[in-house]
Amino acid sequence: MPRQGAIVAVLAVAGLCSSFMFTLMVPIQSKLPELLSSSREDTAWVVTSTLLAAAVITPISGRLGDMYGKRRIVLVLVAVMVAGSVVAALSPGIIGIIVGRTLQGAIVGVVPLGISIMRDVLHEDRVDSAIAFMSATLGVGGALGLPISALITERSDWHLLFWMAAGLGVVVFALVLWIVPVSVLRTAGRFDYVGAAGLAVGLIGILLAISRGNEWGWGSGPVLVCGLGGLVVLLLWGWFELRIDEPLLDLRVAARPAVLLTNIASVAMGFSLFASNVVYPQMLELPVATGAGFGLSLLVASLIVMPSGLVMMVLSPIAGRIAFRTGPKLLLLLGALSLIAAYGFTLLFSSEVWHILVANILIGAGIGFGYASMPMLIMRSVPQSETGASNGLNALFRSLGTSTAAAVIGAVLATYTVDFEGIPVPTTTGFTLSLILGGAAAIVALVVALFIPRHRAPEERHPSLRE
């Protein structure tokens, strides 16, 4: 077997590739209507499609990994991402771009699968540090990817972004195939196709309502049909999953206090993280004349935001040691406190660029500790046969948090605007309310974390587990 350090490094590179997919289009998002000769509502699907694909594929790929081998499914997801990148790179029109971006969303399932692989193959003393390192890639990939994407779009054809993503995917595929060992722990049985379809339909309905509510109108027919319809489908899906022998997700395991509370905290942490991703870049980039911005270019603004990801990487070994000695619950508490400090600091001090830099460093510490703790808490509370599916479900809850933040913060900033040279731009009041919401979400995460049980659940051996 390859050295364990090499396995961790390869899986971390896969995690970087995953997070990079979400910052890939940020530099040109506002220019897409012009570049694709389409309406702003249509080009919003370039981002929404990736979000929906990621939310659906993550829990499903986790279950497939438990059943058919985690490395195998990682390779499939990376291959799908490469195919999507090539499709988008070759597409001059919006349809091909949306199809390609949808396929790119599959790569998000690599992170929870990679964390589950670590539990399977690493020595127990190294698991916590490796998970913290892998979790840090969620922020580092975005932090590094944003200035890289900005530089490319300023100096070259924007389609080069997709060719770069495809090349990165090919490298990841080769490294995983070469370094990561084949999974030996698998859960026998049949895949729950009905459950997978029900989960996909329900999630798509709810996420469509959340992500497009601002454009369609929160009380409009499409939003109500998608939102309420998705909720009904998920309720029926849960009823069905509890009554079959081989469910897609074991909801009884997911209902354990440690798992349930961790997933609830994940929604709040995801909201708090994405609120910062929306607010701080806009504050940095808006013209000074608006009274709410610093007038920085996209590239310079991305360099101010970038340290948050670097802090996550630096703190990952510290997070691993804290978790190994005291348990991951303390990490989640520290992460929530750091986020509260970041938003509180910004509410008090936001008149200088360095104030935003300090806040982003605190955000990096908060997300670094918080995101590292969640898979550790999950894996201490579920049997080894459920790690892939359970980590996938946790990643889904984080996605629900980020999706909700995108809709809510977007609605707040769209409500509190002022006309600037014929363009509506957010006001200081809008930013202040958004910061309060981000801090409030961090407080919710802190309170929920206080109630997560400290003890490790007894290891269970699933009756269908085989080596």
C-alpha positions as CSV (number, residue, x, y, z in Angstrom):
1,M,0.0,0.0,0.0
2,P,1.3,3.5,-0.8
3,R,2.4,5.7,2.1
4,Q,-0.4,7.1,4.1
5,G,0.9,10.7,3.6
6,A,0.6,10.2,-0.2
7,I,-3.0,9.0,0.1
8,V,-3.9,12.1,2.2
9,A,-2.2,14.4,-0.3
10,V,-4.0,12.9,-3.3
11,L,-7.4,13.1,-1.6
12,A,-6.6,16.7,-0.6
13,V,-5.9,17.6,-4.2
14,A,-9.2,16.1,-5.2
15,G,-10.8,18.2,-2.5
16,L,-9.2,21.3,-3.9
17,C,-10.5,20.4,-7.3
18,S,-14.0,20.1,-5.9
19,S,-14.0,23.5,-4.2
20,F,-12.5,25.2,-7.2
21,M,-15.6,24.3,-9.3
22,F,-17.7,26.7,-7.2
23,T,-15.4,29.7,-7.7
24,L,-14.7,28.9,-11.3
25,M,-17.5,31.2,-12.7
26,V,-17.4,33.9,-10.0
27,P,-15.2,36.4,-12.0
28,I,-17.5,36.4,-15.0
29,Q,-20.9,35.7,-13.4
30,S,-22.0,39.3,-13.9
31,K,-20.8,39.3,-17.5
32,L,-22.5,36.0,-18.5
33,P,-25.7,37.7,-20.0
34,E,-23.4,39.6,-22.4
35,L,-21.0,36.7,-23.1
36,L,-23.8,34.2,-23.7
37,S,-26.3,36.6,-25.3
38,S,-29.0,35.5,-22.8
39,S,-31.1,37.0,-20.0
40,R,-29.7,37.3,-16.5
41,E,-32.4,34.8,-15.3
42,D,-31.2,32.2,-17.9
43,T,-27.5,32.7,-17.1
44,A,-28.3,32.2,-13.4
45,W,-28.7,28.5,-14.3
46,V,-25.0,28.3,-14.9
47,V,-24.5,28.5,-11.2
48,T,-27.8,26.9,-10.0
49,S,-27.3,23.8,-12.1
50,T,-24.0,23.0,-10.4
51,L,-25.6,23.6,-7.0
52,L,-28.5,21.2,-7.7
53,A,-26.2,18.5,-9.2
54,A,-23.9,18.7,-6.2
55,A,-26.7,18.5,-3.6
56,V,-28.3,15.5,-5.3
57,I,-25.1,13.5,-6.1
58,T,-23.4,13.9,-2.8
59,P,-25.6,11.6,-0.6
60,I,-26.2,9.2,-3.5
61,S,-22.5,8.8,-4.3
62,G,-21.8,8.2,-0.6
63,R,-24.1,5.2,-0.6
64,L,-22.7,4.0,-3.9
65,G,-19.2,4.2,-2.4
66,D,-20.3,2.1,0.6
67,M,-21.7,-0.5,-1.7
68,Y,-19.3,-0.6,-4.7
69,G,-16.1,0.8,-3.4
70,K,-15.3,4.4,-2.5
71,R,-12.3,4.8,-4.8
72,R,-14.3,3.5,-7.8
73,I,-17.0,6.1,-7.2
74,V,-14.4,8.8,-6.7
75,L,-13.0,8.0,-10.1
76,V,-16.4,8.0,-11.7
77,L,-17.2,11.4,-10.2
78,V,-13.9,12.9,-11.4
79,A,-14.4,11.5,-14.9
80,V,-17.9,13.0,-15.0
81,M,-16.4,16.4,-14.0
82,V,-13.8,16.2,-16.7
83,A,-16.5,15.4,-19.3
84,G,-18.5,18.3,-18.1
85,S,-15.5,20.6,-18.3
86,V,-14.8,19.6,-21.9
87,V,-18.5,20.0,-22.9
88,A,-18.5,23.5,-21.4
89,A,-15.2,24.4,-23.0
90,L,-16.4,23.5,-26.4
91,S,-19.9,25.2,-26.1
92,P,-20.4,28.7,-27.4
93,G,-24.0,28.8,-26.2
94,I,-25.8,28.7,-22.9
95,I,-27.3,25.2,-23.2
96,G,-23.9,23.5,-23.5
97,I,-22.5,25.6,-20.6
98,I,-25.4,24.6,-18.3
99,V,-25.0,20.9,-19.2
100,G,-21.3,21.1,-18.6
101,R,-21.7,22.9,-15.3
102,T,-24.3,20.3,-14.2
103,L,-21.8,17.5,-14.9
104,Q,-19.1,19.5,-13.1
105,G,-21.2,19.5,-9.9
106,A,-20.6,15.7,-9.6
107,I,-17.1,16.4,-8.2
108,V,-18.5,17.7,-4.9
109,G,-19.2,14.1,-3.8
110,V,-15.4,13.4,-3.8
111,V,-14.9,15.2,-0.4
112,P,-17.2,13.1,1.8
113,L,-16.0,10.0,0.0
114,G,-12.4,11.0,0.5
115,I,-13.0,11.5,4.2
116,S,-14.6,8.0,4.4
117,I,-11.6,6.5,2.6
118,M,-9.3,8.0,5.2
119,R,-11.3,6.3,8.0
120,D,-10.9,3.0,6.1
121,V,-7.2,3.1,5.3
122,L,-5.4,5.4,7.8
123,H,-4.0,4.6,11.2
124,E,-6.3,5.7,13.9
125,D,-3.8,8.3,15.2
126,R,-3.7,10.0,11.8
127,V,-7.4,10.1,11.0
128,D,-8.4,13.3,12.7
129,S,-5.5,15.3,11.3
130,A,-6.2,14.0,7.8
131,I,-9.9,14.8,8.0
132,A,-9.1,18.3,9.2
133,F,-6.7,18.7,6.3
134,M,-9.2,17.4,3.8
135,S,-11.9,19.7,5.2
136,A,-9.6,22.7,4.9
137,T,-9.4,22.1,1.1
138,L,-13.1,23.2,0.9
139,G,-11.9,26.7,1.7
140,V,-8.4,26.7,0.2
141,G,-9.6,25.6,-3.2
142,G,-12.0,28.5,-3.3
143,A,-9.6,31.0,-1.9
144,L,-6.9,30.1,-4.4
145,G,-9.2,29.5,-7.3
146,L,-10.8,33.0,-7.1
147,P,-7.7,35.0,-7.9
148,I,-6.6,32.4,-10.5
149,S,-10.0,32.6,-12.2
150,A,-9.9,36.4,-12.1
151,L,-6.5,36.5,-13.6
152,I,-7.4,34.2,-16.5
153,T,-10.7,36.0,-17.3
154,E,-8.9,39.3,-17.3
155,R,-6.1,38.2,-19.7
156,S,-7.5,35.4,-21.8
157,D,-10.7,33.7,-23.3
158,W,-13.0,32.7,-20.4
159,H,-13.4,29.2,-22.0
160,L,-9.9,28.6,-20.8
161,L,-11.3,28.2,-17.3
162,F,-13.1,25.0,-18.4
163,W,-9.9,23.6,-20.1
164,M,-8.0,24.3,-16.9
165,A,-10.7,22.4,-14.9
166,A,-10.5,19.5,-17.3
167,G,-6.7,19.3,-17.0
168,L,-6.9,19.4,-13.2
169,G,-9.5,16.6,-13.3
170,V,-7.3,14.5,-15.5
171,V,-4.4,14.9,-13.0
172,V,-6.6,14.0,-10.1
173,F,-8.0,11.0,-11.8
174,A,-4.5,9.7,-12.6
175,L,-3.3,10.3,-9.0
176,V,-6.3,8.6,-7.4
177,L,-5.9,5.6,-9.7
178,W,-2.2,5.4,-8.9
179,I,-2.1,6.2,-5.1
180,V,-5.4,5.6,-3.4
181,P,-6.0,1.9,-2.5
182,V,-9.1,-0.1,-3.6
183,S,-11.8,-0.1,-0.9
184,V,-12.0,-3.4,1.0
185,L,-15.0,-2.6,3.2
186,R,-18.3,-2.8,1.3
187,T,-21.9,-3.1,2.1
188,A,-23.6,-5.9,0.2
189,G,-27.2,-5.6,-1.1
190,R,-29.1,-3.8,-3.8
191,F,-29.0,-0.1,-4.6
192,D,-32.2,1.7,-3.7
193,Y,-33.1,3.3,-7.0
194,V,-36.6,4.4,-5.9
195,G,-35.0,6.1,-2.8
196,A,-32.4,7.8,-5.0
197,A,-35.0,9.1,-7.4
198,G,-37.2,10.3,-4.6
199,L,-34.4,12.1,-2.8
200,A,-33.3,13.7,-6.1
201,V,-36.8,15.0,-6.9
202,G,-37.4,16.3,-3.4
203,L,-34.1,18.1,-3.1
204,I,-34.3,19.6,-6.6
205,G,-37.8,21.0,-5.8
206,I,-36.7,22.6,-2.5
207,L,-33.4,23.9,-3.7
208,L,-35.0,25.4,-6.8
209,A,-37.5,27.2,-4.6
210,I,-34.7,28.5,-2.4
211,S,-32.2,29.4,-5.1
212,R,-34.7,31.0,-7.5
213,G,-37.1,32.6,-5.1
214,N,-35.7,36.1,-5.5
215,E,-36.1,36.0,-9.3
216,W,-39.4,34.1,-9.5
217,G,-41.1,35.8,-6.4
218,W,-41.4,34.0,-3.1
219,G,-45.2,33.8,-3.4
220,S,-45.2,32.8,-7.1
221,G,-46.7,29.6,-8.4
222,P,-43.4,28.0,-9.5
223,V,-41.7,28.7,-6.1
224,L,-44.7,27.3,-4.2
225,V,-45.0,24.2,-6.4
226,C,-41.3,23.5,-6.3
227,G,-40.9,24.2,-2.5
228,L,-44.1,22.5,-1.2
229,G,-43.9,19.7,-3.8
230,G,-40.3,19.0,-2.9
231,L,-41.2,18.9,0.8
232,V,-44.0,16.5,0.2
233,V,-41.8,14.2,-1.9
234,L,-39.1,14.2,0.9
235,L,-41.7,13.3,3.5
236,L,-42.9,10.4,1.4
237,W,-39.3,9.5,0.7
238,G,-38.6,9.3,4.4
239,W,-41.7,7.2,5.0
240,F,-40.5,4.8,2.3
241,E,-36.9,4.7,3.5
242,L,-38.0,3.6,7.0
243,R,-40.0,0.7,5.6
244,I,-37.5,-1.1,3.3
245,D,-34.7,-3.4,4.2
246,E,-31.9,-1.8,2.2
247,P,-32.6,2.0,2.2
248,L,-30.5,4.6,0.4
249,L,-29.9,6.3,3.8
250,D,-30.5,4.7,7.1
251,L,-32.7,7.4,8.7
252,R,-32.5,5.7,12.1
253,V,-28.8,6.2,12.1
254,A,-29.3,9.8,10.9
255,A,-31.7,10.4,13.8
256,R,-29.1,9.6,16.5
257,P,-28.6,12.8,18.6
258,A,-25.0,13.3,17.7
259,V,-25.7,12.9,13.9
260,L,-28.9,14.9,13.9
261,L,-27.5,17.8,15.9
262,T,-24.3,17.8,13.9
263,N,-26.3,18.0,10.6
264,I,-28.4,20.9,12.0
265,A,-25.2,22.7,13.0
266,S,-23.9,22.1,9.5
267,V,-26.8,24.0,8.0
268,A,-26.1,27.0,10.3
269,M,-22.3,26.8,9.6
270,G,-23.0,26.6,5.8
271,F,-25.2,29.7,6.0
272,S,-22.7,31.6,8.0
273,L,-19.8,30.7,5.6
274,F,-21.7,31.7,2.5
275,A,-23.0,34.9,4.0
276,S,-19.3,36.0,4.2
277,N,-18.7,34.8,0.6
278,V,-21.5,37.1,-0.6
279,V,-21.0,40.1,1.6
280,Y,-17.2,40.7,1.8
281,P,-16.4,40.6,-1.9
282,Q,-19.2,43.0,-2.7
283,M,-18.1,45.4,0.0
284,L,-14.5,45.3,-1.4
285,E,-15.5,45.7,-5.0
286,L,-18.3,48.3,-4.9
287,P,-17.2,51.8,-6.0
288,V,-16.2,54.1,-3.1
289,A,-18.8,56.7,-4.4
290,T,-21.6,54.3,-3.4
291,G,-20.8,54.8,0.3
292,A,-20.7,51.1,0.9
293,G,-17.6,49.9,-1.0
294,F,-13.8,50.2,-1.3
295,G,-13.6,50.2,-5.1
296,L,-11.1,47.4,-5.4
297,S,-10.7,45.3,-8.6
298,L,-11.9,41.7,-8.6
299,L,-8.3,40.4,-8.5
300,V,-7.3,42.6,-5.6
301,A,-10.5,41.8,-3.7
302,S,-9.9,38.1,-4.2
303,L,-6.4,38.5,-2.7
304,I,-8.0,40.2,0.4
305,V,-10.4,37.2,0.8
306,M,-7.8,34.6,0.0
307,P,-6.1,34.5,3.5
308,S,-9.3,32.8,4.9
309,G,-8.5,29.7,2.9
310,L,-4.8,29.8,3.8
311,V,-5.7,30.1,7.5
312,M,-7.8,26.9,7.2
313,M,-4.9,25.1,5.8
314,V,-2.5,26.3,8.5
315,L,-4.9,25.4,11.3
316,S,-5.7,21.9,10.0
317,P,-3.0,20.1,11.9
318,I,-3.9,22.0,15.0
319,A,-7.5,21.0,14.5
320,G,-6.5,17.4,14.2
321,R,-4.5,17.5,17.4
322,I,-7.3,19.2,19.3
323,A,-9.8,16.6,18.1
324,F,-7.6,13.7,18.9
325,R,-7.0,14.9,22.5
326,T,-10.4,16.5,23.5
327,G,-12.8,15.3,20.8
328,P,-14.3,17.1,17.8
329,K,-17.1,18.9,19.7
330,L,-14.6,21.5,21.0
331,L,-13.6,22.2,17.4
332,L,-17.2,23.0,16.4
333,L,-17.6,25.3,19.4
334,L,-14.3,27.1,18.6
335,G,-15.4,27.4,15.0
336,A,-18.7,28.9,15.9
337,L,-17.1,31.4,18.3
338,S,-14.6,32.5,15.7
339,L,-17.4,33.1,13.2
340,I,-19.3,35.1,15.8
341,A,-16.1,37.1,16.4
342,A,-15.7,37.8,12.7
343,Y,-19.2,39.2,12.2
344,G,-19.1,41.1,15.4
345,F,-15.8,42.7,14.5
346,T,-17.1,43.7,11.1
347,L,-20.2,45.2,12.6
348,L,-18.0,47.4,14.8
349,F,-15.1,48.0,12.4
350,S,-15.6,48.1,8.6
351,S,-14.1,51.4,7.5
352,E,-10.8,50.1,6.3
353,V,-9.7,47.3,4.0
354,W,-7.6,45.8,6.7
355,H,-10.8,45.4,8.8
356,I,-12.2,43.1,6.1
357,L,-8.9,41.2,6.0
358,V,-9.0,40.6,9.8
359,A,-12.6,39.5,9.5
360,N,-11.7,37.0,6.7
361,I,-8.9,35.5,8.8
362,L,-11.4,34.9,11.6
363,I,-13.8,33.4,9.1
364,G,-11.1,31.1,7.9
365,A,-10.4,29.9,11.5
366,G,-14.1,29.4,12.1
367,I,-14.7,27.4,9.0
368,G,-11.5,25.5,9.3
369,F,-12.4,24.3,12.8
370,G,-16.1,23.9,12.2
371,Y,-15.9,22.0,8.9
372,A,-13.1,19.8,10.3
373,S,-15.3,18.8,13.3
374,M,-18.4,17.7,11.4
375,P,-17.1,14.6,9.6
376,M,-15.3,13.6,12.8
377,L,-18.5,13.9,14.8
378,I,-20.4,11.9,12.2
379,M,-17.9,9.1,11.9
380,R,-17.7,8.7,15.7
381,S,-21.5,8.1,15.7
382,V,-22.2,5.8,12.8
383,P,-21.0,2.2,11.9
384,Q,-18.2,1.9,9.4
385,S,-20.6,0.5,6.8
386,E,-22.5,3.9,6.8
387,T,-19.6,6.4,6.6
388,G,-19.9,7.2,2.9
389,A,-23.7,7.8,3.0
390,S,-23.6,9.6,6.4
391,N,-20.8,11.9,5.3
392,G,-22.7,12.6,2.1
393,L,-25.8,13.5,4.0
394,N,-23.7,15.9,6.2
395,A,-22.3,17.5,3.1
396,L,-25.9,17.9,1.8
397,F,-26.9,19.7,5.0
398,R,-24.0,22.1,4.5
399,S,-25.2,22.7,0.9
400,L,-28.7,23.5,2.2
401,G,-27.1,26.1,4.5
402,T,-25.2,27.7,1.7
403,S,-28.2,27.6,-0.7
404,T,-30.4,29.2,1.9
405,A,-27.7,31.9,2.6
406,A,-27.5,32.7,-1.1
407,A,-31.2,33.2,-1.3
408,V,-31.7,35.1,1.9
409,I,-28.6,37.4,1.7
410,G,-29.4,38.0,-1.9
411,A,-32.9,39.0,-1.1
412,V,-31.7,41.4,1.7
413,L,-29.1,43.0,-0.5
414,A,-31.6,43.3,-3.4
415,T,-34.2,45.0,-1.0
416,Y,-31.8,47.6,0.4
417,T,-30.4,49.2,-2.7
418,V,-29.6,52.7,-4.1
419,D,-29.3,53.8,-7.7
420,F,-25.8,54.3,-8.8
421,E,-25.2,55.4,-12.4
422,G,-28.4,53.6,-13.4
423,I,-27.5,50.4,-11.6
424,P,-29.0,49.3,-8.2
425,V,-26.3,48.6,-5.7
426,P,-26.5,47.4,-2.1
427,T,-26.5,50.0,0.7
428,T,-24.7,50.0,4.1
429,T,-28.0,49.0,5.7
430,G,-28.2,45.9,3.5
431,F,-24.7,44.8,4.4
432,T,-25.3,45.4,8.1
433,L,-28.4,43.2,8.1
434,S,-26.6,40.5,6.1
435,L,-23.7,40.6,8.7
436,I,-26.2,40.3,11.5
437,L,-27.8,37.2,9.8
438,G,-24.4,35.6,9.3
439,G,-23.5,36.1,12.9
440,A,-26.9,34.9,14.1
441,A,-26.4,31.7,12.1
442,A,-23.1,31.2,13.9
443,I,-24.8,31.7,17.2
444,V,-27.3,29.0,16.2
445,A,-24.4,26.6,15.4
446,L,-22.8,27.4,18.8
447,V,-26.0,26.6,20.7
448,V,-26.7,23.4,18.8
449,A,-23.1,22.3,19.3
450,L,-23.4,22.6,23.0
451,F,-26.0,19.8,23.0
452,I,-24.1,17.3,20.9
453,P,-23.2,14.2,23.0
454,R,-19.5,13.9,23.7
455,H,-19.3,10.1,24.0
456,R,-18.4,7.9,21.0
457,A,-21.2,5.6,19.9
458,P,-20.4,1.9,20.1
459,E,-19.1,0.5,16.9
460,E,-21.7,-1.6,15.1
461,R,-21.0,-4.2,12.5
462,H,-23.6,-4.1,9.8
463,P,-25.0,-7.6,9.0
464,S,-24.2,-7.1,5.4
465,L,-20.7,-5.8,5.9
466,R,-18.0,-8.0,4.3
467,E,-14.3,-7.7,3.6
